[in-house]
Every structure is written in C-alpha cells, then in structure tokens.
Amino acid sequence: MSVAEVACRAISMVVTLALAQRLGRAGYGRVEFSFNVVFWLVLLVREGLDVIATREIARHPRLIRPLVNHILAIRGCLAAALLTGLVAVGVACFSEPTERLILALYGLMLLTTAIGLDFVYRGLERMGLVAVSLLIRTAIYAVGVGLLVSDASRIAWVPICLVGGELCGIALVWGFYVRSHGLPRPTLRASRAMRTIIRRGRPVYLIQISQAVIGSADLLVVGVLSQWADVGLYGAPHRVVSAVLTFGIIFRQVVFPMLARTWRSSASEGRKALDGMVRVLMLGLLPVAVGASVLAEPLIALLLGPEYRGAGLLLAVGAWRIPLLTLAFLYQTALIALNREAAGVRMLIGAAILVAPLTAALRLQFGLVGASASVVVVGLTLTACGYRRLAVEGRAPAWHHHLGPPLLASAAMVPACLLLARWHVLPAVAGGAAAYLLVLAALKALPMAEIRTLLRGRG
C-alpha cells in the first residue's frame, strides 16, 4: 500500500507542476486556494471516523455493516451541510463566476468523501483493493488534466477531473462491498456500543485535524491577504514541500505499531526504537532541507519556469518545515503509543490555534517569506514541546547524538551543490547526494541497522 501511495503522490506532484505552468500564477493560485479550503472540510467529514472504524473492523469484522450504515449517514449529513455552506460562502465572497464555479466543483469532493468505503478494506487488511482504487483515482485525474487542461481558460476541468477520478475509484470499492455485504442502509440511529465506538474517535479526530491545520493554514491566510498571482507564487513551492512531507506520514504509519509494541515491553526498548527512528529521519531529511535551501532558485526554474521567479526564497525557507514538522509529528505519534494522546492533543491544538494569527502577522510584516517562516517557527516550537513531554516520561531520544553526522555531511554537500549548479541543477542534486553519502560512510554513520529494524518491524 505504501508503494501505491508514494506512486500516487509522485504522479500528483507531476500534475501539480504541469498545472502551475499551464494555468500561470493567478490561475494556479485560484485552484490551490479552493482545493485547500475544501481539503479542510474534507478532513471534517473523513478524519477520526475513518481511523476509529478501521480499528474496530480490524478487531471485530462482524461490525462492518452497522458501522458502514451509521458512518455513511453521519458523513452524508455533514457533507451536505458543509457543501451548502461552502456554496453560500463562495457566492458571498467571490465576485467572479469562475471563482465560484471552481470552489463549488471542488466542493463535490465532500460528497465523494462521504460515500467512500476504503476504511472497510483497510480494517480487513485488503490493502491491494485500496491501492488499486487509489491508483485509478490518480490516473484518471492525471490523464484528464493532461488532455483537457491546456491553459487558464479551461481551469474548471481541474476539479472536474479530480472529482471524476474519485468517483471511479470509489465505485470499484463499492462494487466489492455490495457483492460481499449487500447495499448499505444508512441510518443515524445507533446502539450504545456504536455510539461508544464513535466517541472514541474524538482524540484521533482532533489530532488529524490539528496536523492538517498546522500544515496548510498558512496558504489560506496568504489567500485571504494576497492577490491570486501571489497565492500561486506561494502555493507552488508550498505544494512541493507538502509532497515531501507525505513521506513522513507514511513513515509514522509504518513505525507506530513498533513503538506501541516496544514500549509495552520496556521503556529502554521503546527509547532505543525511537532513537533509531529519529536518527533515520535526521539523516534523510536534514540534507533535503539543506539541499533545497542551497538549490532553491535553480530548482524552481527547472520545475516551474520563469513565471515563478522569486519563489526560490519561499522554497528555501519552507523546506525547513520538512524535518521540523516530521519530527514534531513523530513525537506526537510516540505519545499516542505511550497512551499519552491527551498531552499530544493539547500541544497540537495549541499549535493549530497559533499558526493562523502568526502567519497573518508575519505576512503583513515581512511579505510572503514571513508567512512561510511562520510554519517553521510553529514546527520548531512543537518539536521542542514534544521532546520536553517525552523527557518528562523518561522516553526522550538522544537527539544531540543524531544531529552531528548529518550536519557535517550536509556541510560537505553544500560546496558540491554550488559548484555543479553552474552547469545544471540535476548534476548538482546528484553530486550533492553523492558527497553527503561519502561523508556519512567515512563517519560510519549510515543507519543500516536501524533501516533493517524498521523493515523487520513493518513486516
């Protein structure tokens, strides 16, 4: 499943880069802003319920039908209400018909999300079906955009292709479900046990929503305070950084069972496991942030073209969200594995409340780069708070042991990148990576033992 997720994210990234060039800064700003508004609402419909339903189905497969019936009813009512409100807000706030249409078309994702049944097959561990469904959705979206969206005059086809792909992938899952369990019968009436199951999802719901807010609130604030061209300029590097952050999500999904299992055995085993995970992350993500900062301008020129000149600084600053937010969210995952999710929820909610006003203040004071820096500040604060809480529990990793080798290797990587960038950015990326790995090998800091442990833990 992780392979399919990575492939789909990579395809979506290619589509995003193509859209940024075909639509121009203003057109891309419109679709990026509308997508992120709807993305928040989609999380309200999906998150929490899906996670808790997946867990309960994995434990008790006999609950599939009552869970599906109740969740479809809840999500359907919520999606209909949110879509109605979204259309009304779009009519009130947007003056151009095209902007209203784009927002309304993206809003249809609320309905496709409401009828999704992926959680059933995640709980049954039939991940192959979910992976195929995900690939179908992404492929239809990519092909549709490639064939139908040639310039900004065809901008409305972007959400149409996305929603169409979602419907086709969902239809595949529904076909399997109906053959196995019959047609669902949505109902808002639920037994006491069902209500208890749904109530247990609240902490998970808050965690997922807070993490999404921290990662995307800055773009919405920029959208409110800026012209569409500036939103596009900000949104393109923002999407690149978000795509890399996806690997952190997959990493946490892989390591969570291992953390829960090792800390159930002993504190020392849990601390050792977390140490290894932090070491792997720092060795992998610090050079990404350093390399993106050093090569930001030529990378933007290669990926987005001359119209996005000036986005290099935004990428250079925003790239530091990658190690900081990934590490911060890993610490929250560790707290959940320790059954200390209440502490993690409080920290995440506090950060989610802070990010929007901080972004607005820094955007008004320092421009777009200030908005990008705001998330870096929040990520650094959240990382420090998570580490402190783990230290209180006696489970904090020895972070100072893990920063030395990647920092030294990254310092050696910088001159190689700058020298090779005189010819082209791709040799600079390859040469920088080679220099980094050579220094790590010389320091005997390659994390082969930790990687083998993670792979065994996943298996």
Secondary structure, 3 states (H helix, E strand, C coil): CHHHHHHHHHHHHHHHHHHHHHHHHHHHHHHHHHHHHHHHHHHHHHCCHHHHHHHHHHHCHHHHHHHHHHHHHHHHHHHHHHHHHHHHHHHHHCCCHHHHHHHHHHHCHHHHHHCCCHHHHHHCCCHHHHHHHHHHHHHHHHHHHHHHCCCHHHCCHHHHHHHHHHHHHHHHHHHHHHHHHCCCCCCCCCCHHHHHHHHHCHHHHHHHHHHHHHHHHHHHHHHHHCCHHHHHHHHHHHHHHHHHHHHHHHHHHHHHHHHHHHHHHCHHHHHHHHHHHHHHHHHHHHHHHHHHHHCHHHHHHHHHCHHHCCHHHHHHHHCCHHHHHHHHHHHHHHHHHCCCHHHHHHHHHHHHHHHHHHHHHHHHHHCHHHHHHHHHHHHHHHHHHHHHHHHHCCCCCCCHHHHHHHHHHHHHHHHHHHHHCCCCHHHHHHHHHHHHHHHHHHCCCCCHHHHHHHHHHHC
